[in-house]
Amino acid sequence: MSFRIRLPEGIDTPTVVVDLDVLDHNVATWAQRFADRGVGLRPHTKTSKCPQIVARQVAAGAVGLTVATLGEAEVLADAGFDHLFQAYPLWAGRDDRARRLRALHERVDLMVGVESAEAAAALGAAVRGTDRALPVLVEVDPGMHRSGVLPADVAGVARAALDAGLDVRGAFTFGGHGYGLCDAPAHAADDEVAVLSAAAEALDGLGIVPAVLSAGSTPTAQLSARPPVTDERPGTYVFHDHQQVTLGVAGWDEVSLCVAATVVASHADGRFVLDTGSKALASDRPAWVDGHGKIPAYPDAELRSLSEHHCVAWTTGPRPRVGEVVAVVPNHACTVVNLVDELTIVRDGEVVDVWPVASRGRNR
């Protein structure tokens, strides 16, 4: 494995470590790939929740920033960022939510997702009387069957949004079913392109020329970055993880995040235990991924089970000694970041900074 992260001597564990050089490589190369195709990059910031990383993405040419919650948008607005898109079918029917939405709309360029007439009416009521219409994108289901409407229903939602006084800018979709199987990303990317094409036709029938047709997940983004898609919303690409390597999206040399863990037990039967359980590695484990993460220094080891503070691994190859500190690449970097308050930033095996996970806990 060409894994590049070097852990600092004497690091406490468990600690989430980010290699600055690999991080910057990922930010720069992904920005260039989309620039070369004439497709915008609107990265999803729920992955890092970290203004220092978001600033790097903006400097690399991001056309906007994606958030999952109003809380994440508020953190970015407070940090001075603009052009925010909440890629979620926001429900503004409660007074507190409506007030927060209105306040954000009045101070930043905010765009939100909508996928029902009821939600459109609530959004319109929340911002009524402001000096400009709230921009929205209609969410379309690409076959993931989470949120989003069928292409045949896009016109109805768009019409309801117009009637509510909203500014319908286009449509968005999320091919998250690209995570379903190792060979799924290509099919999911095709689905994204197909439903956005159909959505564009539906909007055109209402006299709306869509300015935004947004797709994206890290596995599908490079595959669906083609007409009529205008921008992509990957998030995990800044770090990559065991899932992305398994899917073929990245190599081990492009993984910038790991969890430093100490071996607290090591047995002759091939079993060893790390001080890094579900409260550090998270518990995400797709059926097509081997174990609960990967230890690049011990590639034959399988991380078979997690409890809250233990990870039990087995190997038929070399086994780490008790007290040894190893780098564990988690299955899903996003959930790991959400478990900690800060990221330890390293370069060439030395700590160079500590960055706060600023929007951690801002889940609504």
KOLKE-241481 format. One record per residue (C-alpha): residue number from 0; residue in one letter; x, y, z. Coordinates in steps of 0.2 Angstrom, whole numbers, plus 5000, padded with zeros to 4 digits. Example, Ala and Ser with C-alpha at 12.3 -4.5 7.8 and 13.67 -1.06 7.14 Angstrom:
BEGIN
NODE  nr rest    X    Y    Z
NODE   0    A 5062 4978 5039
NODE   1    S 5068 4995 5036
//
This chain:
BEGIN
NODE  nr rest    X    Y    Z
NODE   0    M 5000 5000 5000
NODE   1    S 5006 5018 4996
NODE   2    F 4998 5025 5012
NODE   3    R 5006 5042 5015
NODE   4    I 5000 5047 5033
NODE   5    R 5014 5046 5046
NODE   6    L 5009 5047 5064
NODE   7    P 5018 5059 5075
NODE   8    E 5029 5051 5089
NODE   9    G 5020 5050 5106
NODE  10    I 5003 5054 5099
NODE  11    D 4988 5051 5111
NODE  12    T 4975 5039 5105
NODE  13    P 4962 5038 5099
NODE  14    T 4965 5053 5088
NODE  15    V 4958 5058 5071
NODE  16    V 4973 5063 5061
NODE  17    V 4973 5073 5044
NODE  18    D 4988 5074 5033
NODE  19    L 4989 5092 5026
NODE  20    D 4999 5088 5010
NODE  21    V 4987 5074 5005
NODE  22    L 4972 5084 5010
NODE  23    D 4978 5099 4999
NODE  24    H 4982 5087 4985
NODE  25    N 4964 5080 4985
NODE  26    V 4956 5097 4985
NODE  27    A 4967 5103 4971
NODE  28    T 4966 5088 4960
NODE  29    W 4947 5086 4961
NODE  30    A 4944 5105 4958
NODE  31    Q 4955 5104 4942
NODE  32    R 4946 5088 4936
NODE  33    F 4929 5097 4936
NODE  34    A 4936 5114 4930
NODE  35    D 4943 5104 4915
NODE  36    R 4925 5098 4911
NODE  37    G 4917 5115 4913
NODE  38    V 4907 5108 4928
NODE  39    G 4906 5117 4944
NODE  40    L 4911 5110 4961
NODE  41    R 4899 5113 4975
NODE  42    P 4907 5102 4989
NODE  43    H 4897 5095 5003
NODE  44    T 4904 5102 5019
NODE  45    K 4895 5090 5031
NODE  46    T 4911 5079 5028
NODE  47    S 4924 5090 5036
NODE  48    K 4913 5102 5046
NODE  49    C 4929 5112 5047
NODE  50    P 4931 5130 5041
NODE  51    Q 4949 5128 5037
NODE  52    I 4945 5114 5025
NODE  53    V 4931 5124 5018
NODE  54    A 4942 5139 5015
NODE  55    R 4954 5128 5004
NODE  56    Q 4939 5122 4994
NODE  57    V 4933 5139 4991
NODE  58    A 4951 5145 4986
NODE  59    A 4952 5130 4974
NODE  60    G 4937 5137 4964
NODE  61    A 4921 5130 4972
NODE  62    V 4905 5138 4964
NODE  63    G 4896 5136 4981
NODE  64    L 4895 5126 4996
NODE  65    T 4883 5112 5001
NODE  66    V 4876 5109 5019
NODE  67    A 4865 5097 5026
NODE  68    T 4857 5107 5040
NODE  69    L 4853 5125 5044
NODE  70    G 4865 5124 5059
NODE  71    E 4879 5120 5047
NODE  72    A 4874 5134 5036
NODE  73    E 4874 5146 5051
NODE  74    V 4892 5140 5056
NODE  75    L 4898 5144 5038
NODE  76    A 4889 5161 5037
NODE  77    D 4897 5166 5054
NODE  78    A 4914 5161 5047
NODE  79    G 4911 5172 5032
NODE  80    F 4906 5160 5018
NODE  81    D 4892 5163 5006
NODE  82    H 4883 5154 4992
NODE  83    L 4876 5140 5002
NODE  84    F 4865 5126 4997
NODE  85    Q 4855 5116 5009
NODE  86    A 4854 5100 4999
NODE  87    Y 4839 5093 5009
NODE  88    P 4820 5095 5008
NODE  89    L 4819 5108 5021
NODE  90    W 4803 5109 5032
NODE  91    A 4801 5127 5038
NODE  92    G 4784 5125 5045
NODE  93    R 4789 5128 5063
NODE  94    D 4791 5146 5069
NODE  95    D 4809 5144 5075
NODE  96    R 4815 5135 5059
NODE  97    A 4806 5149 5049
NODE  98    R 4815 5163 5059
NODE  99    R 4832 5155 5056
NODE 100    L 4829 5152 5038
NODE 101    R 4823 5170 5036
NODE 102    A 4839 5177 5045
NODE 103    L 4850 5166 5034
NODE 104    H 4842 5172 5018
NODE 105    E 4844 5190 5023
NODE 106    R 4862 5189 5026
NODE 107    V 4869 5176 5013
NODE 108    D 4866 5169 4996
NODE 109    L 4856 5154 5002
NODE 110    M 4847 5141 4991
NODE 111    V 4837 5126 4998
NODE 112    G 4830 5110 4992
NODE 113    V 4811 5107 4990
NODE 114    E 4801 5092 4985
NODE 115    S 4783 5095 4990
NODE 116    A 4770 5108 4988
NODE 117    E 4768 5108 5007
NODE 118    A 4786 5112 5010
NODE 119    A 4786 5125 4996
NODE 120    A 4772 5134 5004
NODE 121    A 4781 5134 5021
NODE 122    L 4797 5141 5013
NODE 123    G 4787 5155 5005
NODE 124    A 4779 5160 5021
NODE 125    A 4795 5160 5030
NODE 126    V 4803 5173 5019
NODE 127    R 4788 5183 5014
NODE 128    G 4791 5201 5014
NODE 129    T 4810 5200 5011
NODE 130    D 4818 5210 4997
NODE 131    R 4821 5195 4986
NODE 132    A 4814 5178 4983
NODE 133    L 4822 5163 4991
NODE 134    P 4830 5152 4978
NODE 135    V 4826 5133 4978
NODE 136    L 4830 5117 4968
NODE 137    V 4818 5103 4966
NODE 138    E 4824 5087 4972
NODE 139    V 4823 5072 4960
NODE 140    D 4824 5054 4965
NODE 141    P 4837 5045 4954
NODE 142    G 4832 5028 4960
NODE 143    M 4839 5029 4978
NODE 144    H 4821 5030 4985
NODE 145    R 4825 5042 4999
NODE 146    S 4818 5059 4996
NODE 147    G 4815 5067 4980
NODE 148    V 4801 5066 4967
NODE 149    L 4799 5057 4951
NODE 150    P 4804 5067 4935
NODE 151    A 4785 5067 4931
NODE 152    D 4781 5076 4947
NODE 153    V 4795 5090 4945
NODE 154    A 4783 5102 4936
NODE 155    G 4770 5101 4950
NODE 156    V 4782 5105 4964
NODE 157    A 4790 5119 4953
NODE 158    R 4773 5126 4950
NODE 159    A 4769 5126 4969
NODE 160    A 4786 5134 4972
NODE 161    L 4782 5148 4960
NODE 162    D 4765 5150 4967
NODE 163    A 4773 5152 4985
NODE 164    G 4784 5166 4978
NODE 165    L 4800 5156 4977
NODE 166    D 4814 5157 4964
NODE 167    V 4815 5140 4956
NODE 168    R 4833 5139 4950
NODE 169    G 4833 5121 4944
NODE 170    A 4834 5103 4951
NODE 171    F 4846 5092 4961
NODE 172    T 4848 5074 4964
NODE 173    F 4859 5062 4974
NODE 174    G 4865 5045 4968
NODE 175    G 4868 5038 4985
NODE 176    H 4863 5021 4978
NODE 177    G 4881 5021 4971
NODE 178    Y 4886 5015 4988
NODE 179    G 4875 5000 4986
NODE 180    L 4888 4988 4978
NODE 181    C 4906 4989 4971
NODE 182    D 4900 4991 4953
NODE 183    A 4885 5003 4957
NODE 184    P 4893 5020 4955
NODE 185    A 4893 5020 4936
NODE 186    H 4874 5015 4936
NODE 187    A 4870 5028 4949
NODE 188    A 4879 5041 4939
NODE 189    D 4869 5037 4923
NODE 190    D 4853 5038 4934
NODE 191    E 4858 5055 4940
NODE 192    V 4861 5062 4923
NODE 193    A 4844 5054 4916
NODE 194    V 4833 5061 4930
NODE 195    L 4841 5079 4929
NODE 196    S 4839 5078 4910
NODE 197    A 4820 5074 4913
NODE 198    A 4819 5088 4926
NODE 199    A 4826 5101 4914
NODE 200    E 4813 5096 4901
NODE 201    A 4799 5098 4914
NODE 202    L 4805 5115 4920
NODE 203    D 4807 5121 4902
NODE 204    G 4789 5117 4900
NODE 205    L 4785 5129 4913
NODE 206    G 4796 5142 4905
NODE 207    I 4810 5140 4918
NODE 208    V 4827 5138 4910
NODE 209    P 4837 5129 4924
NODE 210    A 4853 5138 4929
NODE 211    V 4857 5124 4941
NODE 212    L 4856 5105 4938
NODE 213    S 4866 5098 4953
NODE 214    A 4872 5080 4955
NODE 215    G 4884 5071 4966
NODE 216    S 4892 5060 4978
NODE 217    T 4910 5056 4979
NODE 218    P 4908 5039 4970
NODE 219    T 4897 5046 4956
NODE 220    A 4903 5064 4954
NODE 221    Q 4917 5061 4941
NODE 222    L 4905 5049 4931
NODE 223    S 4890 5061 4930
NODE 224    A 4900 5077 4927
NODE 225    R 4893 5079 4909
NODE 226    P 4878 5088 4901
NODE 227    P 4866 5093 4907
NODE 228    V 4874 5093 4924
NODE 229    T 4880 5110 4930
NODE 230    D 4888 5106 4946
NODE 231    E 4893 5091 4957
NODE 232    R 4892 5090 4976
NODE 233    P 4905 5077 4983
NODE 234    G 4911 5078 5001
NODE 235    T 4921 5063 5006
NODE 236    Y 4934 5067 4992
NODE 237    V 4944 5078 5004
NODE 238    F 4948 5064 5015
NODE 239    H 4943 5048 5006
NODE 240    D 4941 5032 5017
NODE 241    H 4941 5013 5016
NODE 242    Q 4924 5014 5006
NODE 243    Q 4931 5025 4993
NODE 244    V 4947 5015 4990
NODE 245    T 4936 4999 4989
NODE 246    L 4925 5007 4976
NODE 247    G 4940 5012 4966
NODE 248    V 4937 5031 4968
NODE 249    A 4954 5034 4976
NODE 250    G 4971 5025 4980
NODE 251    W 4978 5023 4997
NODE 252    D 4990 5037 4993
NODE 253    E 4975 5049 4992
NODE 254    V 4968 5045 5010
NODE 255    S 4971 5060 5020
NODE 256    L 4962 5055 5036
NODE 257    C 4965 5041 5049
NODE 258    V 4962 5036 5067
NODE 259    A 4978 5034 5077
NODE 260    A 4975 5019 5089
NODE 261    T 4985 5010 5101
NODE 262    V 4987 4991 5102
NODE 263    V 4981 4986 5120
NODE 264    A 4981 4967 5118
NODE 265    S 4990 4955 5106
NODE 266    H 4987 4936 5106
NODE 267    A 4996 4921 5099
NODE 268    D 4980 4916 5090
NODE 269    G 4982 4931 5078
NODE 270    R 4970 4942 5088
NODE 271    F 4974 4960 5094
NODE 272    V 4964 4974 5101
NODE 273    L 4964 4993 5098
NODE 274    D 4959 5006 5109
NODE 275    T 4948 5013 5095
NODE 276    G 4930 5007 5096
NODE 277    S 4913 5013 5089
NODE 278    K 4915 5030 5097
NODE 279    A 4931 5033 5087
NODE 280    L 4929 5023 5071
NODE 281    A 4910 5024 5070
NODE 282    S 4900 5008 5065
NODE 283    D 4897 5010 5047
NODE 284    R 4901 4993 5038
NODE 285    P 4893 4990 5020
NODE 286    A 4892 4972 5016
NODE 287    W 4905 4974 5002
NODE 288    V 4918 4981 5014
NODE 289    D 4930 4970 5023
NODE 290    G 4929 4974 5041
NODE 291    H 4927 4990 5051
NODE 292    G 4942 4999 5043
NODE 293    K 4959 4995 5037
NODE 294    I 4976 4996 5045
NODE 295    P 4988 5000 5030
NODE 296    A 5003 4994 5040
NODE 297    Y 4995 4977 5043
NODE 298    P 4985 4974 5027
NODE 299    D 4981 4956 5031
NODE 300    A 4972 4961 5047
NODE 301    E 4953 4961 5047
NODE 302    L 4944 4973 5060
NODE 303    R 4931 4961 5064
NODE 304    S 4921 4968 5079
NODE 305    L 4918 4985 5088
NODE 306    S 4912 4989 5105
NODE 307    E 4912 5006 5112
NODE 308    H 4930 5007 5116
NODE 309    H 4938 4991 5108
NODE 310    C 4941 4986 5091
NODE 311    V 4946 4967 5089
NODE 312    A 4956 4962 5074
NODE 313    W 4963 4946 5068
NODE 314    T 4977 4942 5056
NODE 315    T 4986 4927 5049
NODE 316    G 5001 4938 5045
NODE 317    P 5012 4949 5055
NODE 318    R 5004 4955 5071
NODE 319    P 5007 4972 5080
NODE 320    R 5015 4972 5097
NODE 321    V 5006 4979 5113
NODE 322    G 5009 4998 5114
NODE 323    E 5011 5000 5096
NODE 324    V 5002 5015 5088
NODE 325    V 4994 5011 5071
NODE 326    A 4984 5021 5058
NODE 327    V 4967 5015 5055
NODE 328    V 4958 5021 5039
NODE 329    P 4939 5021 5044
NODE 330    N 4926 5014 5032
NODE 331    H 4917 5031 5032
NODE 332    A 4926 5047 5036
NODE 333    C 4911 5058 5038
NODE 334    T 4904 5049 5053
NODE 335    V 4921 5048 5061
NODE 336    V 4923 5067 5060
NODE 337    N 4906 5070 5068
NODE 338    L 4912 5060 5083
NODE 339    V 4926 5072 5088
NODE 340    D 4929 5090 5092
NODE 341    E 4945 5093 5083
NODE 342    L 4956 5086 5069
NODE 343    T 4975 5084 5072
NODE 344    I 4984 5091 5057
NODE 345    V 5001 5083 5052
NODE 346    R 5014 5085 5039
NODE 347    D 5029 5073 5037
NODE 348    G 5024 5065 5054
NODE 349    E 5024 5081 5064
NODE 350    V 5009 5090 5071
NODE 351    V 5007 5107 5063
NODE 352    D 4990 5113 5069
NODE 353    V 4973 5107 5077
NODE 354    W 4957 5112 5068
NODE 355    P 4940 5113 5076
NODE 356    V 4926 5103 5069
NODE 357    A 4915 5119 5070
NODE 358    S 4898 5112 5065
NODE 359    R 4898 5096 5075
NODE 360    G 4882 5095 5084
NODE 361    R 4873 5107 5073
NODE 362    N 4861 5094 5067
NODE 363    R 4846 5104 5064
//
